[in-house]
Amino acid sequence: MRQFFMSKFTSFHLLFLSFILFFTGLNLASAQEKWSLSVNKEGIQVYMRPIENSKIKAIKVVTSIPASSSQLLAAIMDIQTCGEWVYHSKENVMIKQVSPLDLIYYSLVDVPWPAEDRDYVVHIQAEQDPQTKVITVNSPCIPGYIGEKKDVVRISHSVGKWTITPVSKNLVRAEYILEVDPMGNIPAWLINLFATKGPLETFRNLKAHVQKDVYKKAHFKLISD
């Protein structure tokens, strides 16, 4: 089975920056509050939790996907096809590949008028626990890494984390957590649009997208299914 090179990969981090607009302008309580279930549909659970001293809420999405760990990892991180399943994905560019599981990339999110598009630079590092086989992918935002673009709002604070847990040979539990500040003012109608469509549409598309043969054949030298 051939090595699925990470030079083709990136943009799992984009999957929530495309609908983070939902979390702006909210009054928050204690950062110690537990996750609160917001959406439970089509086997996809979306949770929210306040962030201390912030105008946004953290988001967590949990679902089961019929795929191997390598298969899901490959689909999530394939920059070439990100726009096929990520809600409002507009542009994704590899900046630097440190190693097969360590890279830096740029992403642009298409935000409807009258709001401006958002972009960001993220450093992704993936690793697997050799005993449990759980894959963890951390993706903090890197502010100031490249110059800003005209008429695009640069995201300066964002921390994302994927956890891929094998359940059986061809079934994994996928969890994604994101804390992000989308910056600037967002109209209420646009917040509602992204909140209702973003999470479900993204994960519904991902579940179908991951079944492509190219991902079923994916193999990482440092990842064991």
N, C-alpha and C positions, 0 to 999 in steps of 0.2 A: 504494500500500500504506500503510495507516494507521500512525501512530505508536503504538507499544505503550508507553504511559506507565508510568514506574517507580513511580507511586503504587500500582500493583497488585502491585508486586514486593517480595520480600525473600528469604526464608529458605533460601538454599542453605547457609548456615552451620549450620543445624540438622541437616543430613543426617548429620553425624558426631557431633554432641553427643548424638544419640539412641543411639549405641552406643559412646561413648568409655569406658564403664565397664570394658571389656575391659582397659584399659591401666593400671589402678590396681594398686598393690601389687607391681610387678615390680622386680627388682634389675637395675640398669643398668650398662653398661660405658662405653666411651668414646663421646663425642658424635660422634667422627669416623667411627664405623662406617658401612659402606654399608647401603643398604636391603636388607632380607631379605624374600624372597617368602614370604608366609604363606598366601595363598589364590589359586588360579588356576582359576576355574570360570565357565562361560558367557561367556567372553570378558572377564571382569572379573578384574583382578589387584590384590591387596591386599598392600601391603608395610608393614614396620615397621622402626623405627630408634630406638635409645636416645637419650635426651636427657640431657645432662650435668647432674648435681646435681638429678635429678628422679625421682619415683616412677612416672612414666608413660613411654610410648613414643610417638613421632610416628607418624602413619599416612599412607600415600599410596595412593590408588586410581587406577588407570589403565584406561581402556576406550575403545573406538571406538563412536560413535553415529551412525546414519544421519540426519543433520540438518544444517542450516546453522548457522553460528555464532550468528546472531541468534535462530534458533529454539531452540537449546539454552539460550542466555542467558535468554530469556524464560520458558522452562519452569522453569528452576532458581530464578528470582527471583520467581515469581508467588505471593505470600503467600496468595491466595484458595484455592489448590488444593494448598498444601504438604502438608497432611494426607493427601492421596490417594496420595502416593508416599514420603514421608519416614518412616522407621521411628520409631514412637512420638512423632510430632509431636502436640502438644496445643493450643498457642495461639501465634499470631503476630500482632503488632500494629505497624503503622508508627508511629514516633515523630516523625520529621522527615525531609523530603525536601529536601536541599540543591540538588540538580540531578537530571536524569534518570539520571545514573550515579553519584550520591553520596547515600546515605541512611543513616538510623539506625533500627534496629528492635529490638523486644523479642520473645523467643521463650521458650516454656515446653516442657520435655521431660517426657513422662509416664514415670516410672520406677516399676516394680512394687514393691509392698510386700514387705519392710519398709523399703526405702530410700525417701528423700524425693525428690520431683520436683526437677529442676534448671531454672534459668532464667538468662538472660543478655541483655545489650544489646550490639549489634554495629554498628560503623561500616563500611559497604561503599563501596568506591570502585573503579569499573571503568574500564579504559582499553584502547585497542587500538594496537598498533604499526602505523603507516601503511604500512610496507614489507612486513612478514611477515604482517600481518592477524591476528596472534595476540592474543587477548583475555586480559588478566590482571585478576582480581578479588581484591583484598585485603580481608580482613574481620577486623580485630582487635577483640577484646572491649573494652568501655568500662566499667571498674569504677566503681561509685558514681554512675552517670548518673541512675538513678531509685531510689526507695526499695525495700527488700527486702520480700518477702511472707512471711507466716507459714507455717511448715511447708514452705518451699521453699528449697533450697540455691542461693545465688547463685554463678554461675561468675565468678571474678575474673580468671582468666588463660586466654586462648584466642587463638590466631593461626591463621587459615585462609587458604588461597590456591587459587583456581581458575586453571587455564591451559587455554584452549580454542584448539586449533590446527587450522586448516582443512587437510584432507587432499585433498578434491576438492569439487565443487560441493555435494553433499549428504552429506558425510561429515566428521566432526570427531573429533579425538583429545581426550578429556577427561581432565584430571589434577587431582586434589584432594589437597592436603596440609594436615594439621591437627596442631597441638601444643596440647594443652588439659589443664588440671587439673580433673577433675570434682568435687574437694573431698569431704571426708568419707569414711566407711567404706562399702564396698560388699561385700555377701555374695558368696562364690565362685560360687554357683550362678547369681546374676544376672549376674556378669561373663561366665560361659560362655554364657549365653543371648544376651546382646547381641553377643558376639564371633562366634558362629556364624551368627546370623540377620541382624544389622544391615547389614553392608556389601552382601552379595549381594541382600537383599530391597530395599534402597533403590535400588541401581543397576538392578536388574531392573525395578522399577516406573518409574524415571525413563526408561528406554529406551522403554517403552510410552507413558508420559505425554506425552513430547515430540512424539508424532505427532499430537496434537490440532490441528485446523485453526487455532485461535486462535494457536498458536505458529508454525505454518507461515507465517502472514500477518504475523508480528511484524516491526517495523522500528524501529531506533534511529537517530536523526539523526546521531550521532557514531560509529556502527558500520557498517563496510562488509564485506559477505560476499564 
